[in-house]
Amino acid sequence: MSRKQGSKGKTKVSGRGQGRAKHVSYARGNAPIIKKTQQSSSSNPDEIRLNKYIANSGICSRRDADMHISVGNVTVNGDVITEMGYKVKLDDDVRFDGARISPEKKAYVLLNKPKGFATTTNEAKGKTVMDLVANATSSRIKPIGRLGRNSTGLLLFTNDDSVVKKFTNSKNGVARLFHVELDKNLKFEDLKKIQEGIKIEGKDIVIEEISYIDGAPKTEIGLKIKNTGNSVIRNIFDYLNYNIVRLDCVGIAHLTKKDIPRGHWKHLTEQEINTLKML
Protein backbone atom coordinates (compact mmCIF):
# COMPACT_ATOMS: atom_id res chain seq x y z
CA MET A 1 0.00 0.00 0.00
CA SER A 2 1.49 3.40 -0.94
CA ARG A 3 1.56 6.48 1.22
CA LYS A 4 0.79 9.89 -0.14
CA GLN A 5 2.11 13.05 1.48
CA GLY A 6 1.80 16.62 0.34
CA SER A 7 4.92 18.63 -0.43
CA LYS A 8 4.16 22.30 -0.79
CA GLY A 9 7.05 24.27 -2.24
CA LYS A 10 10.73 23.40 -2.00
CA THR A 11 12.41 22.44 1.22
CA LYS A 12 15.38 24.54 2.22
CA VAL A 13 18.42 22.37 2.69
CA SER A 14 21.02 23.25 5.29
CA GLY A 15 24.64 23.10 4.23
CA ARG A 16 25.48 21.30 7.44
CA GLY A 17 26.11 17.61 6.96
CA GLN A 18 25.79 17.67 3.16
CA GLY A 19 27.13 14.60 1.45
CA ARG A 20 26.21 12.28 4.30
CA ALA A 21 23.49 9.69 3.77
CA LYS A 22 20.31 10.53 5.66
CA HIS A 23 18.70 7.72 7.70
CA VAL A 24 15.13 7.07 6.57
CA SER A 25 12.63 5.35 8.87
CA TYR A 26 9.74 3.57 7.13
CA ALA A 27 6.80 3.38 9.50
CA ARG A 28 3.95 0.84 9.42
CA GLY A 29 5.44 -2.20 7.73
CA ASN A 30 8.52 -0.41 6.29
CA ALA A 31 6.43 1.03 3.46
CA PRO A 32 8.17 3.96 1.73
CA ILE A 33 6.50 7.34 1.92
CA ILE A 34 5.57 8.63 -1.51
CA LYS A 35 5.35 12.41 -1.58
CA LYS A 36 2.52 13.78 -3.66
CA THR A 37 1.15 17.27 -3.94
CA GLN A 38 -2.57 17.49 -4.54
CA GLN A 39 -3.68 20.11 -7.00
CA SER A 40 -5.76 22.89 -5.53
CA SER A 41 -9.49 22.31 -5.85
CA SER A 42 -10.86 24.75 -3.28
CA SER A 43 -13.65 25.78 -5.64
CA ASN A 44 -14.98 22.25 -6.10
CA PRO A 45 -18.17 21.90 -4.00
CA ASP A 46 -18.04 18.12 -4.32
CA GLU A 47 -14.83 17.89 -2.30
CA ILE A 48 -14.17 18.19 1.42
CA ARG A 49 -11.02 18.31 3.54
CA LEU A 50 -10.09 14.91 4.85
CA ASN A 51 -9.98 16.03 8.50
CA LYS A 52 -13.50 17.47 8.20
CA TYR A 53 -14.70 14.27 6.50
CA ILE A 54 -13.42 12.27 9.48
CA ALA A 55 -14.85 14.72 12.04
CA ASN A 56 -18.26 14.65 10.32
CA SER A 57 -18.26 10.87 10.58
CA GLY A 58 -18.21 11.20 14.37
CA ILE A 59 -14.83 9.52 14.86
CA CYS A 60 -13.05 12.47 16.47
CA SER A 61 -12.43 16.22 16.24
CA ARG A 62 -10.66 17.83 13.28
CA ARG A 63 -7.54 18.39 15.37
CA ASP A 64 -7.41 14.75 16.39
CA ALA A 65 -8.14 13.76 12.78
CA ASP A 66 -5.02 15.64 11.67
CA MET A 67 -2.98 13.63 14.15
CA HIS A 68 -4.39 10.33 12.90
CA ILE A 69 -3.78 11.39 9.29
CA SER A 70 -0.15 12.33 10.03
CA VAL A 71 0.66 8.91 11.49
CA GLY A 72 -0.91 7.01 8.61
CA ASN A 73 -4.16 5.76 10.15
CA VAL A 74 -6.30 6.96 7.24
CA THR A 75 -6.56 5.64 3.69
CA VAL A 76 -8.36 7.06 0.66
CA ASN A 77 -9.17 4.66 -2.16
CA GLY A 78 -6.54 2.25 -0.84
CA ASP A 79 -3.71 4.77 -0.37
CA VAL A 80 -2.41 5.96 2.99
CA ILE A 81 -2.75 9.76 3.08
CA THR A 82 -0.56 11.87 5.35
CA GLU A 83 -0.99 15.26 3.67
CA MET A 84 -2.58 17.97 5.76
CA GLY A 85 -5.43 19.65 3.89
CA TYR A 86 -5.92 16.75 1.50
CA LYS A 87 -9.35 16.85 -0.13
CA VAL A 88 -11.64 13.94 -0.90
CA LYS A 89 -14.93 13.41 -2.70
CA LEU A 90 -17.99 12.20 -0.85
CA ASP A 91 -18.02 8.92 -2.77
CA ASP A 92 -14.33 8.15 -2.13
CA ASP A 93 -13.51 5.05 -0.10
CA VAL A 94 -12.19 6.59 3.12
CA ARG A 95 -11.11 4.23 5.87
CA PHE A 96 -10.07 4.90 9.45
CA ASP A 97 -8.00 2.07 10.95
CA GLY A 98 -9.28 -0.18 8.16
CA ALA A 99 -13.01 0.52 8.68
CA ARG A 100 -14.87 2.52 6.04
CA ILE A 101 -16.41 5.74 7.32
CA SER A 102 -18.97 8.20 5.99
CA PRO A 103 -19.22 11.98 6.54
CA GLU A 104 -23.00 11.84 6.45
CA LYS A 105 -25.22 12.01 9.47
CA LYS A 106 -26.32 8.54 10.52
CA ALA A 107 -29.96 7.93 9.59
CA TYR A 108 -32.35 5.14 10.56
CA VAL A 109 -35.64 4.97 8.67
CA LEU A 110 -38.33 2.32 9.18
CA LEU A 111 -40.74 1.80 6.27
CA ASN A 112 -44.05 -0.09 6.23
CA LYS A 113 -43.71 -1.38 2.67
CA PRO A 114 -46.80 -1.82 0.47
CA LYS A 115 -47.11 -4.25 -2.45
CA GLY A 116 -45.73 -3.41 -5.85
CA PHE A 117 -42.33 -2.01 -4.85
CA ALA A 118 -39.03 -3.81 -5.43
CA THR A 119 -36.45 -3.83 -2.64
CA THR A 120 -33.53 -2.46 -4.62
CA THR A 121 -31.62 0.76 -5.27
CA ASN A 122 -31.65 0.04 -9.02
CA GLU A 123 -33.93 2.57 -10.71
CA ALA A 124 -34.23 0.32 -13.76
CA LYS A 125 -36.43 -2.05 -11.73
CA GLY A 126 -39.45 0.26 -11.89
CA LYS A 127 -41.10 1.30 -8.63
CA THR A 128 -38.71 0.66 -5.75
CA VAL A 129 -38.69 1.17 -2.00
CA MET A 130 -36.23 4.03 -2.52
CA ASP A 131 -39.08 6.02 -4.08
CA LEU A 132 -41.02 5.66 -0.83
CA VAL A 133 -38.22 7.03 1.40
CA ALA A 134 -36.85 9.60 -1.05
CA ASN A 135 -37.81 12.52 1.22
CA ALA A 136 -36.86 10.87 4.51
CA THR A 137 -33.25 12.09 4.69
CA SER A 138 -30.44 13.54 2.60
CA SER A 139 -28.14 10.77 3.83
CA ARG A 140 -27.52 7.92 1.41
CA ILE A 141 -29.48 5.17 3.12
CA LYS A 142 -30.03 1.65 1.80
CA PRO A 143 -32.46 -1.10 2.80
CA ILE A 144 -31.22 -3.91 5.01
CA GLY A 145 -32.25 -7.21 3.50
CA ARG A 146 -35.11 -7.76 1.09
CA LEU A 147 -38.86 -8.03 0.85
CA GLY A 148 -40.31 -9.38 -2.40
CA ARG A 149 -42.20 -6.99 -4.67
CA ASN A 150 -45.51 -8.46 -3.50
CA SER A 151 -44.46 -8.84 0.13
CA THR A 152 -45.35 -6.16 2.65
CA GLY A 153 -44.26 -4.91 6.03
CA LEU A 154 -41.28 -3.52 7.84
CA LEU A 155 -38.06 -2.66 6.07
CA LEU A 156 -35.19 -0.84 7.79
CA PHE A 157 -32.95 1.66 5.96
CA THR A 158 -29.68 3.08 7.24
CA ASN A 159 -26.19 4.26 6.30
CA ASP A 160 -24.74 2.88 9.55
CA ASP A 161 -22.47 -0.02 8.59
CA SER A 162 -22.25 -1.24 12.19
CA VAL A 163 -26.02 -1.81 12.24
CA VAL A 164 -26.02 -3.45 8.80
CA LYS A 165 -23.38 -5.92 10.02
CA LYS A 166 -25.65 -6.98 12.88
CA PHE A 167 -28.11 -8.25 10.28
CA THR A 168 -25.75 -9.58 7.64
CA ASN A 169 -22.38 -10.49 9.15
CA SER A 170 -23.20 -11.54 12.68
CA LYS A 171 -23.50 -15.15 13.71
CA ASN A 172 -26.45 -14.12 15.87
CA GLY A 173 -28.29 -12.00 13.31
CA VAL A 174 -31.44 -9.99 14.02
CA ALA A 175 -34.84 -11.68 14.21
CA ARG A 176 -37.72 -10.65 11.95
CA LEU A 177 -41.30 -11.72 12.61
CA PHE A 178 -43.55 -12.54 9.64
CA HIS A 179 -47.30 -13.02 9.35
CA VAL A 180 -47.72 -15.73 6.70
CA GLU A 181 -51.02 -16.61 5.03
CA LEU A 182 -51.14 -19.91 3.10
CA ASP A 183 -53.51 -21.25 0.47
CA LYS A 184 -54.59 -24.09 2.80
CA ASN A 185 -54.41 -25.08 6.45
CA LEU A 186 -50.92 -25.83 7.70
CA LYS A 187 -50.85 -29.40 8.98
CA PHE A 188 -49.61 -29.76 12.54
CA GLU A 189 -47.00 -32.31 11.46
CA ASP A 190 -45.66 -29.83 8.91
CA LEU A 191 -45.54 -27.13 11.54
CA LYS A 192 -43.47 -29.49 13.71
CA LYS A 193 -41.14 -30.24 10.78
CA ILE A 194 -40.48 -26.53 10.31
CA GLN A 195 -40.09 -26.05 14.04
CA GLU A 196 -37.52 -28.82 14.36
CA GLY A 197 -35.61 -27.74 11.25
CA ILE A 198 -35.76 -29.18 7.76
CA LYS A 199 -33.18 -29.78 5.07
CA ILE A 200 -33.81 -28.45 1.57
CA GLU A 201 -31.42 -29.35 -1.24
CA GLY A 202 -28.85 -30.41 1.32
CA LYS A 203 -29.06 -27.18 3.31
CA ASP A 204 -30.38 -27.05 6.87
CA ILE A 205 -33.13 -24.46 7.30
CA VAL A 206 -33.43 -23.18 10.86
CA ILE A 207 -36.14 -20.83 12.09
CA GLU A 208 -36.45 -19.21 15.51
CA GLU A 209 -40.17 -19.74 16.16
CA ILE A 210 -43.33 -20.80 14.36
CA SER A 211 -46.91 -21.00 15.63
CA TYR A 212 -50.55 -20.72 14.62
CA ILE A 213 -52.05 -17.28 15.18
CA ASP A 214 -54.61 -17.18 17.98
CA GLY A 215 -58.17 -16.63 16.76
CA ALA A 216 -57.18 -17.00 13.09
CA PRO A 217 -57.64 -19.90 10.66
CA LYS A 218 -54.89 -22.53 10.45
CA THR A 219 -53.89 -20.94 7.13
CA GLU A 220 -52.31 -18.08 9.08
CA ILE A 221 -49.11 -18.50 11.06
CA GLY A 222 -46.42 -16.43 12.71
CA LEU A 223 -42.82 -17.22 11.80
CA LYS A 224 -39.67 -15.68 13.26
CA ILE A 225 -36.40 -16.02 11.37
CA LYS A 226 -32.92 -14.49 11.42
CA ASN A 227 -32.47 -14.01 7.72
CA THR A 228 -32.25 -10.81 5.69
CA GLY A 229 -34.37 -12.09 2.79
CA ASN A 230 -37.79 -13.70 2.52
CA SER A 231 -36.99 -16.26 -0.20
CA VAL A 232 -36.08 -18.81 2.47
CA ILE A 233 -39.66 -18.62 3.78
CA ARG A 234 -41.06 -19.28 0.32
CA ASN A 235 -38.61 -22.16 -0.11
CA ILE A 236 -39.86 -23.77 3.12
CA PHE A 237 -43.51 -23.77 2.05
CA ASP A 238 -42.77 -24.67 -1.56
CA TYR A 239 -40.92 -27.72 -0.24
CA LEU A 240 -43.96 -28.70 1.83
CA ASN A 241 -46.40 -28.01 -1.06
CA TYR A 242 -48.03 -24.84 0.22
CA ASN A 243 -48.48 -21.57 -1.65
CA ILE A 244 -47.99 -18.28 0.16
CA VAL A 245 -50.96 -15.96 -0.34
CA ARG A 246 -49.64 -13.11 1.79
CA LEU A 247 -46.29 -12.39 3.46
CA ASP A 248 -46.04 -9.49 5.86
CA CYS A 249 -43.07 -8.52 8.06
CA VAL A 250 -44.66 -7.31 11.30
CA GLY A 251 -41.57 -6.98 13.48
CA ILE A 252 -37.82 -6.43 13.31
CA ALA A 253 -36.28 -7.16 16.70
CA HIS A 254 -38.03 -4.64 19.02
CA LEU A 255 -39.41 -2.54 16.13
CA THR A 256 -43.08 -2.83 15.17
CA LYS A 257 -45.54 -1.29 12.68
CA LYS A 258 -47.30 0.72 15.39
CA ASP A 259 -48.24 4.18 14.10
CA ILE A 260 -46.74 3.51 10.64
CA PRO A 261 -49.51 3.20 8.02
CA ARG A 262 -48.79 1.15 4.91
CA GLY A 263 -46.57 3.10 2.53
CA HIS A 264 -45.34 5.45 5.26
CA TRP A 265 -42.06 5.63 7.20
CA LYS A 266 -40.66 7.05 10.42
CA HIS A 267 -37.26 7.91 11.86
CA LEU A 268 -36.21 5.67 14.72
CA THR A 269 -36.14 7.29 18.13
CA GLU A 270 -32.86 7.59 20.02
CA GLN A 271 -33.99 4.82 22.36
CA GLU A 272 -34.87 2.53 19.44
CA ILE A 273 -31.46 3.19 17.86
CA ASN A 274 -29.60 2.50 21.10
CA THR A 275 -31.52 -0.75 21.62
CA LEU A 276 -30.77 -1.81 18.03
CA LYS A 277 -27.05 -1.18 18.55
CA MET A 278 -27.03 -3.27 21.72
CA LEU A 279 -28.48 -6.38 20.05
N, C-alpha and C positions, 0 to 999 in steps of 0.2 A: 504494500500500500504506500503511495507517495505522500509526501507532506508538502503543502503549499504555504509559502510565507511571503508576505509583501515586502518589497524593497523599494522604498520611496527615495529617489535621488541617489547620489553616490556617497559612499562612506569615506570619510576622511581617514587616511592611513597615516599613522605616526611613523616617523623615521626610525624610532627606537626599535631595535630588534629585527630590522628588515633582513631578509635573507635566511632567517631561521624558520623551520617548518612549524606551523601552528597546529597544536593538538586539537582535534575535532572529536567531540563526544556525540555519538548517535543515540538519542534516547528512544525508548519504547521499541525494543527488538532490533536495535542497531540500524534502523532505517535512515537513510540519508535525508537531510532536509533539502527540499527543492524550493529555491526562492522563485516567487512568481509575483509580479505586480499586476493587480487587477485594474483594468481600465475604468476610468471614472464613469459612473452611470447614475449620478445623483438625481438626474431628471426623470429617471425611469420609475413610474409609479408602481410597477409590478415587482420591484425589488425592495428588500429590507435589509438593514444591517444585521449581521449574524448574531451579535450580542442581544439585539432587540428581539430577534426571532426566538432565541432561547428564553429570554425573560418572559415573553408573551406566552410561551408554552407552560409557564408555571414552575420551571425547574429551579430557577434562582434569579437574583437581581442581575442587572446589566454589568455591574462591576464584577460580580462573581463570575459571570459568563465570560468576561474578558480573561480572567485568570484561567478558567478551564480551557478556553481556546488556546491560550499561550502555551499550555503544557501538552497540547495535543489530544484532548479528550473529545474533540468534536470533529466529525467528518461531514463532508458535503459531496453527495454523489460518489461516495467511495474514497474520496481523498481527504487526508487529514489537513485541516486548515488551521494555520497559526497566525494569520495576518489580522491585525487589528483593523476594524472598519470594513472587513470583507462583506460584500453584499450577496444575498441569495434571493432566488425567486420562491414564491410561495409553494410551487409544486416540486421544488428540489427535494432530494432525499437527504434530510439532515438528521444525523444521529448523535446522541449524547451518550457516551460510554456504551456504544453499540446498539442502543434502543432508539428507534425512530421517534421523533417528536414533531409536534405541529404547533404553529403559532396561533392557531385559532382557539377561541373560547370553547371549552368542552360543552357539548350539547347532548341532551338525552330526551328523545321524543318518542312517545308511545302512541301508536296508531291503532284504531279499531278498523281493520281493513274490510272493505266490502268486496263482493264478487266482481269479477271482470277486470281486475288489475294485476299485472304480472309483478312478481317480486324481483326486480332487476333495476340496474341503473342504466341499462341500454335503451336509449330512446327509440331505437328501431323496432322494439317489441310492442309498439302501440301504447295503450294506456298502462302506466306503471305506478307503483306505490310512490315513486318520487314526485309524481304530479300532485299527490294528495298532501305531501308535507313540504311542498315548494316554498310556502310562506312561513314555515315554522322557525327557521333560523338561517342566518347567513353562513354558518359553519357548514363544512362539507361532510354531512352525515351520510351514513349508508345503513341499510337494514342488516340486522343480525339474523342469519338463517333465512329460510324461505317459507312462504305459504303459496300453494298453487293458485293459479289465476281464479279458480272457482272456490277456493277455500276462503274462509273469513276469520276475523278475530285479531288478536293482539300481535303486533309486530313492533319490535324495538329498534330505534335508529340511534346511532351515536357516532362520534369521531374519536371516542376514547378507546384506544387499542387495548388498554388493560382490562376493560369490561368485555370487549369482543373476545379476548383470550379466555375469559371465564366460560364462555359458551362453546368455543371452538377448539381450544388447545388444552383445556383442563381435563384431567382424568375424571374429575367429579362432574363437570358439566353443570348446567342450570336446567332445572325441571320446567317443562311446559305442560299445562293441563288442557286436554282437548275434549270437546263434546262431539261425539261421533254418532251419526244416525245411519243405520244400515237399511238395506232393502228388505230384510227379514229378521225375525227374532234371532238373537245370538244364543246359540245352544250353550247350556251351562258347561258342558264338557269342553267346548271350544274356548270359553272364557278361562277355564282352568289351564288349558294348553298355553294360552297367551300369558297367563299369570306366571306359570312355571318356566316360561321361556321356550321358544321354538327355534328350529334351525331351518333356514330357507337358503337353498342353493349352497349348502355347506357353511353358512354364516349364522352364528348364534344371534338371535334377536332378543334383547332384554328390555323389558319395560319396568317402570317403577311401580305403577299401580294400575289396576283395571277393575271396574265394578259397574253394575247396573245403576241407573239413575233412579232414585226414589220417586215413586209416583208417576213414572214414565213407562211407556211400553218397553219390552225387552229388545226393541230395535235401537234403543238409545243407551249409550254407555259413556262413562267417563274414563279417559285413559291418560296417564301421566308418563311422560318419556323425556329423557335427557338426550335430545337429538335436535340439531338445528334445522332439519328439513321435515317435511311431512310425507315424503315418498315412502319412508319405512312403514308408516301406518297403513298406507294403501297396499303395500306389499304383504303385510300381515293378513289383511282381510281378503286380498286376492288369493292368497295361498289357501285360505280356509273356505273359499267359494262364497264370499259375501261381496256385495257392491256397496260402496260408500255413497250415500245420498247427500249427506251434508257433513262438513268438517269445519269445526269452529274452535279456534284457540281462545280459551276463556281465562287463562292465567299463565303468567310467566313469573316463576318464583313467587314473590309476595305481591306482584302487580296484577291488578284485575281490571275489568272493563267498566267499573263503576264510574258513572258520570262522563263516559266517553261514548257518545252516540256513534252508530256505524258511519264510517267515512270521515270521522273527526279524529283529532289528536290532542295530546296535552304534553306539556313539559313535566318531567318528573320533579317532584319536590326534593329539597335537600335531604330530607330524611329517607326518601325512597332511593336516592342515589347512594347515600352512605350505606344503607342496608344491602344494596346490590353489590357494592364494592367489598362488603364483608363476607359474601357468600363463599 
